[in-house]
Amino acid sequence: MNYETTITADAAEPLGTEVDGATIQPTRSGVSLKPFLIGGGILFAVLLALAAYFAFAGADPASSADDESQAPVVTVVAPGRTTVSGTIEAPGQIAARRTMPVGVEGEGGRVVSVPIDAGQWVRQGQILAVIDRSVQVQQAAAQAAQVEVAKADAALAQANLDRASQLVGRGFVSTADIDRLTAERDSADARVNVAEAQLAELQARNARLNVVAPAAGYVLTRNVEPGQSVSAGTPALFTIARGGEMEMLAQVSETQMVQLANGVPANVRLAGSDKTFSGQVWQLSPTVDQGTRQGTARVALPFSPELRPGGFATARIEGGSMTATVLPESAVLADDEGPVVYVINEENKATRRAITIGRATEKGIAITEGLSGDELVVQSAGGFLNPGETVNPRRAET
């Protein structure tokens, strides 16, 4: 069976193809749609490539910003240069300026009385302790009697010589007898001198039994009680501050020692007290301790009951002024080569800088060499940085 189908343009609506939002109508003459489809695909691919290009090109700055944001943030300061006050603050102890230990000068014995106690003033030669002298007094009395015996013998010898001299002219006494009597008289006089010298020695020994003050001053310690037996080998019985003069032994570093001189004023404040005492440096130690690298500045102070030797105190000593860069203590590091800081350069990279430190102040540490004051110095956490490391600096808030 044969079927015949006839399609006419009038019987159906023409079919269209939509490309990129536009509808392409086929012609009645039967033109092909393939070229239009290929062109549309090419156009779509070009648009897609342009979109990808701009997308990736725009991502590069963001990626760079992300890398920079990952750098460690450090706080920096631009210290500049300031005038550093010459005040040096140093700890130390109160002490007597001239300490006099007082002990037994004589042979010693049993202590009978101690009329002086610690905390009292004494004058030169004042008796501090009395030692029993009953035996020595009897010895001195016996020696005084020997002096009288020697004087009597000398007087008798002189009388015998005088009588013999009167008889020598009559021939009753020879010249030899006169010479003998003269020698006896001279020997008796010499025995008198010996006896008197021995008596003076005993009296001097007895006088030394008393413990006396060698100079006027303030008694700091008393280490003897009545009934105690003492001798020349006994440790000091008393300690006296001559004239009551006190001082503070301020411990200063060897770099601070060169900034001080004798006569500079100082204020001393006792531990636990707000009261200050005015004085001045009267001596700088000629040596520096090899272990601590410190020396002693001796500050002379007038007497005051509050100044107790051995007590802790702090001295503020005037040492002149200087212009220097001041950094907080957290910015200063130390290694085998000495003190260093980290400086941030124009490329935001950390660089190591060796410095020389000076005196410590209330605001920080003065830097005498190594910085001009215009640099950006890492304020803290410098110990976690490496030379050449890129950082993100942030200025410290003032």
Secondary structure, DSSP 8 states (H G I E B T S, - for coil): --------TTTS----EEETTEEE---TT---SHHHHHHHHHHHHHHHHHHHHHHHHHHHHHHHHHHHHTS-EEEEE----EEE--EEEEEEEEEESSEEEE---SS-EEEEE----TT-EE-TT-EEEEE--HHHHHHHHHHHHHHHHHHHHHHHHHHHHHHHHHHGGGTSS-HHHHHHHHHHHHHHHHHHHHHHHHHHHHHHHHHHTSEE-SSSEEEEEE---TT-EE-TTS--SEEEEETT-EEEEEEEEHHHHTT--TT-EEEEEETT---EEEEEEEEE-SS--TTT-EEEEEEEE---TT--TT-EEEEEEE---EEEEEE-GGG-EEETTEEEEEEE-TTSBEEEEE-EEEEE-SS-EEEEES--S-SEEE-S-GGG--TT-B-EEEE---
